[in-house]
Amino acid sequence: MTTQVIKKTSLVGLAGLLSAAVLAADEPAMDKSTSIARTNSPPIIDGVLDDPAWAQAVVVSDLHQVKPVEYAEPSERTEFLLLYDSAAIYVGIRAFDNSPEGIVARVLRQGEGLRGDDRVRLLLSPFNDKRSGFTFLLNPNGVRLEGIYKDGDFDRDWTGIWHGDAQINDEGWTAEMKIPFKTLSFTADSDWAANFSREIVRKQEDMAWVSRNREVNPRIVGTLSGMTGLSQGKGLDIVPALSMSSSRNYVDGSDDTSIEPSLDVFYKLTPGLNASLTVNTDFSATEVDNRQVNLTRFNLFFPEKRAFFLRESDIFEFGGIGGEERNRAITRADRENGRPYFSRRIGLSTTGQPVDLIAGAKLSGRTGRWNIGAQYIRQDDFEGIDATDIFVARVSANVFQESSVGLIITEGDPRSNLDNTLVGLDYLYRNSRLPGGRQFNASFWYQQSSTTGLDGDDAAFGMLVTSPNNTGWRGSLAYREIQENFYPALGFVSRSGVRQGLANLGYTWNVNGSTIRNINMSVDAQQIDLIRGGLQSQLVEFELIEFENNSADKIKLGYRQDKERLTEPFEISEGVTIPVGTYTYGSPELRLETGSQRAVRLVLSYRDGDFYDGTIRSAETEITWKPSGHFNTQIAFRIDEVDLPQGSFTTELVSTRLDFVFSNTLSWVNLIQYDNVTNSIGLNSRLHWVPEAGRNIYLVLNHNWVETMTDNNFHSATNDFTIKADYTFRF
């Protein structure tokens, strides 16, 4: 299939898709609202709804199915009880269940994903702006999970202080939440937006108060009114921390011990605008990255996990980059290409080693129609790089019902001694209220960087139009240009000097039969050309068929067709170099995946076909076993066997998780990873005690072994042991 055919087909399909959206029938009216009752005696949060205060609560019970049949009557009744006082919102939940013995609750560790468990969810959008929001989830074990929304996508890496508990009983289960106003940003004495939802995983049934297009997000909410006299106290959080570390390098025999205090201070200038300060920032308790195998010529993308940078990180999102494009033909790195601000550039060297941050300050939040973010960091010197002042500012204005226009500015290069600045403009159009529950989104952005020693060809710009529907037709078209000298020193670039075109067209049948629930088919295409002329990469991926049954088990058959043009030799593995030339190759793929609610979950994928001028066989296996909430293990294995005329090689990546959870406040998590590219084994072991939200004690061990060529055995290379404690004082 030629590129011209791909583009023509996608354009015709997208035009048909948009026409179908306009002609589709309207969904039931979903403009809902509720009040909330004020209490003078707040309930005790223990998961049991026996406090007298709940008798005066406003009850929301008119939920409907989101899946499998949107707007159908739920199979079980759910009640959300709403209270507030000057300090917090209180939510009680009665999740009735005719078969309480079937309730799935295998997660007991705070912070772990709840995808495979029954759960209830509270979505709060205090600014009622159809853009921003917080989500708070509880499972029947009282395990909390929270997150923020970025361009409508849920980001669970954000953390906030709140309280919750739950109990299973003969009628189902009950839960209680307390969301302090000190944790939220909002506009005083105005209506909020909210949504309430519940998921019953053994039935694969989702229900919600408001939904559209089988989705629940800040653009699809009801109104929560009646809250007055809210107080955030002094609006001051002081978080001192102490870290005691001991490290050893077995290669050079060096040892080091240190005691490092650190301090984070957060102050609410207004209910919606926050100022924060960090001194001697410590990231020693942050989870390690999952290793990745790279068989491409381009950079990989690793997401941010450090709490300081995640706080109100949605403010700094730009142009929808990385958020909206769901094209299967592009890697995560290509989707993020051209991001102007990527916080992992700060405090980490090019090899991923921590770099000290002396101090930092941030101003972020919302006031009226304006979204404001500014951040300054003083990074210490390292490896010949001078101490660096780093600055990023982001401002956007809400326009129309769901759209925005904005500006971003960055200054400073944390990984070189060059001067670097960047200015970018973006416009995001959102409309989730088309007839038939359809959606239409578009984004347009432009960036200009300025770097010492680089002159001209330093711009980047892009556009995307998409109709991301969960039923029926969906599709998207995108274009992106990253010029040769475009260098966002605080951002992310996987490829430069390229023009990138993307197209996607797919269809979903919601069968809802006795066995099959959904059938998916799609074609996704990407073409990347060099600006100076000629193809760089082309990929067309066909999802020939994907079946999902009523237990969320999936089977997919796909086929991908690649075309790569090498303008210089590519050393794909040590001693194996692919010569200059144009290569066209394809391979089928089979993928099996069982539902996440199962005690034993299995993911298998297999690919066998051509690769450059040779062949490749790739297999991935992931087995997760959760016999109870107290123990969880996962083994993942990936192998790539590559046979080329220039040589053959095999890459292997193995990871094992062993989680021991003693209670919903104490856990011991272990991650062991091995790959034969670095010939190393890494252990990350974290004992985490959370006596209550906002208070943490960590014991963290990182140990690395490296295989030596002399005896082909693994020997200790580095060892780090850290004890860290932090305590949040709220005023």
C-alpha positions, 0 to 999 in steps of 0.5 A: 500500500502506498503512502498516497493510498493510505492518506486518501483512505484515511481522509475519506474514512475520517470525513465519513466518520465526522458525517456519521457523528453529526447524523447520529441519534442523541443520547439521553439528556445527561445534564445532572446536578445535585446539592450537598448537605452541610454537617456540624459533626463529621463522620469517622472514616472507618468504612462503616456508615454508622455515624449519625451524620450520614442520616442528613446526607444528600443521596445520589443513586441514579447511576446508569451503565457505562459498560457493557450497554451505556445508559442501561439499568445497572445490575446492582444498586449504588448510593453515594452519600454527600456531606461537607463542612468547612474543612472537607467533603465526605462521601459515603458509598453503599455498593450493594451486591447480591453475591458479596462472596463474588466481590473482587478485592485482591489489592491491599498495598496503598498506591497500587493500581486497582484495575483488577478490583471492584472499586468506587470513584469520585471525580471532582472538578472544582473549577468546573472548566471541562478540562481539569479534575481530580479522581479518588478511588477506593477498593473494598480493602480500603486501598486508596488511589488518586490522580489528576487529569491531563487533557482528559487522560487520567494520570495516577502518578499524582498524589494528594492527601486524603482519607478513605476506608471500606468494609465488606458486609452481607449486602455488598460493601460500604466505603467512606472518603474524606477529601480535605479542601487543603488538598484541592485547588478551587474557586471559592463559593462557586459550583463545582463539577462532579461525577460518581462511578462504580466498577464490578469487575467480575461482571465487567460492568461500569456504572456512572452518574454521568457518561458520554461515549462510554467515558467519564472524565472532567468534560463529562460531569454533573454539577455539585452545588451548595458549598459555602464557607470553605476553609483551607486553614492557613493553606500551608503544608510543611514537609520535612524529610530526612534521608540516611544513605549508604552506598558502595561501588564494588568496582573501585572500592569506594564507599559513601555515607550521608545524612541529608535533610530536605524540605518542601513547603506548599502555600495556597496564595488563593484557594486556586493558586499555589506556591511551593518551595523545595530545598535540597530535594531528595528523590531517593525513595522514587521507584526505578524505571522499568527497563526497555529493549531498543531495536530502533535508532532513536531515543526511548521515553521514560515517564516522570515518577518524582512527586515534586514534578508531578504536583499540578503537572497538568498545568504544564501540558502543551499542545496535547503532545503525547496525550491524544494520539492513540495511533498504534503505528507509533512508539511512545517516544514518537508520540512525545516527540517535540514536547517542550517541557519534560521534567525528567531532563532536570535532576538526572544526567544523560545516563540516568544518574541523580543530580542534586537540586539545590533549591526550587520554587513553583507557582501554579494553579488557576484563577478565573479563565487563566491557568498559570504555571512557573517553575524555577530550579537551581541544579548543582554542577556535575560531570563538567556541567556548571550549576544551572538555573532552570526556568519554565513558565506556562500560561493558558486561557480557557476559551469556548466550553472546553478549549484553550489557547496558551504560551510556554517559555523555557530557559536553561539547559540542565545537561550542557553549558550552552544557553537555551531558550524556547517559546511555544504557542498552542491552541486546543479545541475540544468538543465532547457534545456532538450528537450521538455522544461523539467527540471531536478534538483538534490541536495546533502548536508552534515552538521556536528554540534558540541555542548557542551555536545553532542558527536557523532551522530551529522551529517545530510545529504540528496539528492533530484532528481526531474523533476518538469514539469508543463505539462505531467509527473513530479516526485521526489525522496528524502532521508534525515537523521537527526541524534539524536544530530544534533543541528543547533543552528542557523537553524531549525529542526522539527525532529531528530534521523530520516531517511526520504524518499520521493517520488512523481509522478504526471501528468498534462493534459493541456486540454485548452477546452471550460470549463476545462483548466487543470486536475491534478493527483498525489501520494505523499509519505513520510516515516520517520523511527527512526535511532535506529529502527522502524517506526515514521511516514508514509503518502501517499496522493493521489490527485485523481483528480483536475479540473481547469476551464478557470476562475481558479476555482478548485475542488480537491478530495483527500485521505490520509493514515497515519501511526503513531508509538508512542514510548511515550504517546502523549498529543494531547490536554489538558487532552487527551493523546494518548497511546503508539502504532502504529496507521493506519488511513485514510480520504478523503478530498474535496477542492473547490477554486475560482479564485483569480481575483474574487471580492468575492473569496472562499476557502473551504476544508473538511476532514472526516475520522479516526484519530489515534484510533478515528475520525476527522472532519476538515473544513476550510473556507476562504472568501475574498471580494474586492469590490474596491481597497479601501476596502478588507476584509477576514474571515478565519475559521478552526475547527477540531473536534476530537473524541478519546477513551481517550477524545474528543476536538475541536480546532478553529482558526479564523482570520479576516482582514480589510484593508482600503486603502485611496491611493496607499501611505496610508493604514490601515490594521487590523488583528484579530486572535483567537484560543481556544488553547491559549484562546486568541484574538490578534489584530494587527493594522498598519497604514502605510504611504509611501510618496515615496519608501524608506520613511515610517511612521508606527502607530502599535497597538498590543492588546491581550485579554485572556479568564479567567477561573473565569468568562469565559470572555475575559480581556485585557492582553497586549497592545503595541503601536508604532510610527516608522519613517524611511528615506533612504538617498541615496548617 
